[in-house]
Amino acid sequence: MSHKNEAYFASESHSTKSRTQSSASIPADGIDSETYPKSNSKAEQPIIPLEDDLPKGKRLSVSFSSSDVKKLDWLTNSQQITQNEVLRKAIATEEYIQRVVQTGCTILVRKPDGSIAEVVFR
């Protein structure tokens, strides 16, 4: 299942898959109201461009270490998606994390025992 151009993020009480933004939510892709100003209508506003608005993709050739290939294969098999989709998701996740961390936020994980740990990015 492909989820092109959809933003994913977790809030305190639920996960959200959204192409729109209410006035109280944080856009998962970091696009702010200056990019997509609010109108006077109460309709929800888009937070990411539609596929037709995006520039065409670019073919890339990359080299990975054998350990990175194993990780890529594991992610591909565990999620039953293509390698390209794994890489797209990884890029989207990294972009989101960087945008959030740059605003001063911290990323926390709740362990199975209920304890909370901060994820520190180097």
FITITI-21349 format. One record per atom (N, C-alpha, C): x negated, y, z negated. Coordinates in pm, whole numbers, padded with zeros to 5 digits, always signed. Example, Ala and Ser with C-alpha at 12.3 -4.5 7.8 and 13.67 -1.06 7.14 Angstrom:
-01319-00569-00780
-01230-00450-00780
-01320-00330-00780
-01285-00225-00708
-01367-00106-00714
-01290+00003-00787
***
This chain:
-00084-00118+00000
+00000+00000+00000
-00088+00123+00000
-00070+00210+00094
-00150+00332+00105
-00072+00448+00045
-00142+00534-00027
-00079+00650-00090
-00148+00776-00042
-00151+00798+00089
-00217+00915+00144
-00154+01042+00092
-00240+01135+00057
-00198+01270+00019
-00104+01275-00100
-00111+01175-00189
-00031+01181-00309
-00124+01201-00427
-00082+01282-00520
-00166+01312-00635
-00125+01223-00751
-00222+01169-00821
-00197+01082-00934
-00267+01138-01056
-00198+01143-01169
-00262+01178-01293
-00176+01128-01407
-00237+01106-01521
-00164+01058-01638
-00143+01173-01734
-00025+01179-01790
+00001+01277-01895
+00006+01201-02028
+00039+01270-02136
+00040+01205-02267
+00139+01090-02273
+00254+01103-02211
+00357+01002-02230
+00390+00921-02107
+00343+00960-01989
+00379+00886-01870
+00280+00913-01758
+00285+00826-01658
+00205+00849-01538
+00291+00918-01435
+00228+01000-01352
+00302+01076-01253
+00244+01053-01116
+00328+01026-01018
+00289+01022-00878
+00372+01130-00813
+00305+01234-00762
+00382+01350-00723
+00324+01420-00602
+00412+01467-00514
+00371+01557-00406
+00420+01697-00437
+00489+01714-00549
+00541+01844-00585
+00499+01879-00726
+00516+02005-00760
+00473+02054-00891
+00583+02137-00951
+00620+02107-01075
+00710+02196-01146
+00624+02305-01210
+00686+02409-01258
+00608+02521-01309
+00527+02484-01433
+00561+02376-01504
+00491+02341-01627
+00383+02235-01607
+00367+02179-01489
+00270+02072-01472
+00137+02123-01421
+00033+02045-01444
-00100+02077-01395
-00119+02002-01264
-00154+02068-01156
-00171+01997-01030
-00289+01901-01038
-00267+01777-00998
-00372+01676-01005
-00483+01703-00907
-00455+01777-00803
-00558+01801-00702
-00627+01936-00720
-00589+02012-00822
-00656+02137-00851
-00615+02254-00763
-00515+02238-00679
-00469+02349-00595
-00377+02436-00679
-00407+02563-00687
-00333+02650-00775
-00225+02729-00703
-00154+02810-00780
-00041+02885-00724
-00085+02992-00626
-00213+03031-00625
-00258+03127-00524
-00259+03062-00386
-00290+02933-00382
-00290+02861-00255
-00147+02839-00206
-00059+02801-00296
+00081+02776-00264
+00166+02860-00359
+00185+02989-00330
+00259+03074-00422
+00403+03027-00439
+00455+03052-00558
+00593+03013-00587
+00690+03104-00513
+00797+03045-00466
+00901+03124-00401
+01007+03156-00505
+01108+03230-00465
+01217+03261-00556
+01313+03145-00573
+01303+03044-00487
+01394+02931-00498
+01351+02842-00614
+01446+02765-00665
+01415+02674-00773
+01363+02541-00722
+01350+02528-00592
+01298+02403-00535
+01154+02384-00578
+01113+02259-00592
+00976+02231-00631
+00881+02269-00519
+00761+02310-00555
+00662+02358-00460
+00562+02247-00428
+00513+02238-00304
+00412+02139-00272
+00280+02174-00340
+00206+02071-00384
+00076+02097-00445
-00038+02054-00355
-00009+01980-00249
-00114+01941-00156
-00063+01956-00013
-00152+01983+00080
-00108+01999+00218
-00053+01869+00274
+00041+01881+00365
+00090+01764+00436
-00018+01716+00531
-00011+01590+00571
-00114+01532+00657
-00134+01612+00784
-00027+01668+00840
-00038+01746+00964
-00121+01873+00944
-00128+01924+00819
-00201+02047+00790
-00350+02024+00767
-00391+01899+00751
-00530+01868+00721
-00613+01853+00847
-00741+01889+00840
-00828+01867+00956
-00845+01718+00981
-00879+01683+01103
-00901+01543+01137
-01017+01488+01056
-01014+01358+01029
-01119+01293+00951
-01251+01290+01024
-01354+01252+00951
-01488+01244+01006
-01543+01105+00976
-01593+01038+01077
-01651+00906+01059
-01790+00922+00998
-01817+00843+00893
-01944+00849+00824
-02007+00710+00820
-02136+00707+00812
-02210+00583+00792
-02287+00598+00662
-02267+00506+00569
-02333+00515+00439
-02405+00385+00409
-02506+00393+00325
-02580+00276+00279
-02560+00263+00129
-02528+00142+00084
-02507+00115-00058
-02607+00011-00106
-02644+00020-00233
-02727-00084-00294
-02643-00211-00307
-02709-00323-00328
-02634-00449-00341
-02541-00445-00462
-02582-00379-00570
-02494-00370-00687
-02371-00284-00658
-02389-00176-00580
-02275-00094-00542
-02180-00169-00448
-02235-00252-00360
-02151-00334-00271
-02069-00431-00353
-02129-00491-00456
-02054-00583-00544
-01941-00508-00615
-01970-00387-00661
-01866-00307-00727
-01754-00272-00629
-01792-00236-00508
-01693-00203-00405
-01607-00325-00374
-01670-00441-00360
-01596-00565-00334
-01502-00597-00450
-01549-00580-00573
-01465-00608-00689
-01343-00516-00689
-01365-00386-00665
-01254-00292-00661
-01156-00325-00549
-01209-00363-00434
-01125-00399-00320
-01037-00519-00354
-01098-00623-00410
-01024-00745-00442
-00929-00726-00559
-00971-00653-00661
-00886-00637-00780
-00762-00553-00752
-00771-00462-00654
-00658-00375-00622
-00586-00415-00494
-00642-00513-00424
-00585-00560-00298
-00566-00445-00199
-00672-00364-00184
-00672-00254-00088
-00801-00260-00008
-00809-00180+00097
-00928-00181+00183
-01044-00108+00116
-01164-00134+00167
-01281-00063+00117
-01267+00087+00140
-01213+00126+00255
-01192+00269+00281
-01100+00331+00177
-00993+00261+00143
-00900+00314+00044
-00965+00323-00094
-01048+00224-00130
-01121+00231-00256
-01208+00356-00259
-01280+00382-00150
-01368+00498-00144
-01288+00629-00148
-01174+00634-00078
-01090+00754-00082
-01042+00782-00225
-00996+00675-00292
-00949+00690-00430
-01062+00734-00522
-01181+00679-00502
-01296+00717-00586
-01330+00864-00567
-01326+00911-00444
-01355+01052-00416
-01248+01141-00479
-01122+01103-00465
-01013+01183-00523
-01024+01185-00675
-01056+01072-00735
-01070+01065-00880
-01186+01151-00927
-01300+01142-00860
-01417+01222-00897
-01387+01371-00884
-01319+01410-00777
-01286+01552-00760
-01197+01600-00875
-01094+01521-00908
-01004+01559-01016
-01079+01571-01148
-01161+01473-01179
-01236+01475-01305
-01327+01597-01311
-01397+01626-01203
-01487+01742-01202
-01410+01872-01221
-01295+01885-01155
-01215+02008-01170
-01167+02024-01314
-01122+01915-01375
-01071+01921-01512
-01185+01950-01610
-01296+01881-01596
-01409+01901-01687
-01464+02043-01674
-01466+02097-01552
-01517+02233-01532
-01430+02339-01598
-01305+02305-01631
-01218+02399-01702
-01234+02387-01853
-01322+02297-01898
-01346+02281-02041
-01270+02168-02105
-01195+02092-02028
-01120+01979-02083
-01214+01862-02110
-01168+01770-02194
-01239+01645-02216
-01151+01531-02171
-01214+01421-02133
-01143+01301-02090
-01152+01200-02203
-01038+01151-02249
-01033+01056-02360
-00972+00925-02313
-01017+00815-02374
-00956+00684-02348
-00912+00626-02481
-00799+00558-02478
-00752+00489-02597
-00787+00341-02580
-00865+00288-02673
-00908+00149-02668
-00795+00059-02715
-00802-00071-02682
-00695-00163-02725
-00672-00165-02876
-00775-00135-02955
-00757-00133-03101
-00695-00003-03151
-00665+00090-03058
-00601+00216-03094
-00699+00330-03114
-00827+00301-03121
-00924+00409-03139
-00938+00488-03009
-00982+00612-03022
-00996+00701-02907
-01143+00736-02890
-01190+00730-02765
-01329+00765-02734
-01330+00868-02623
-01426+00959-02629
-01443+01058-02523
-01531+00999-02414
-01491+01020-02289
-01572+00978-02175
-01662+01096-02141
-01793+01073-02146
-01890+01179-02119
-01950+01154-01981
-01943+01254-01895
-01996+01244-01759
-02129+01316-01754
-02228+01251-01693
-02362+01312-01682
-02382+01366-01545
***
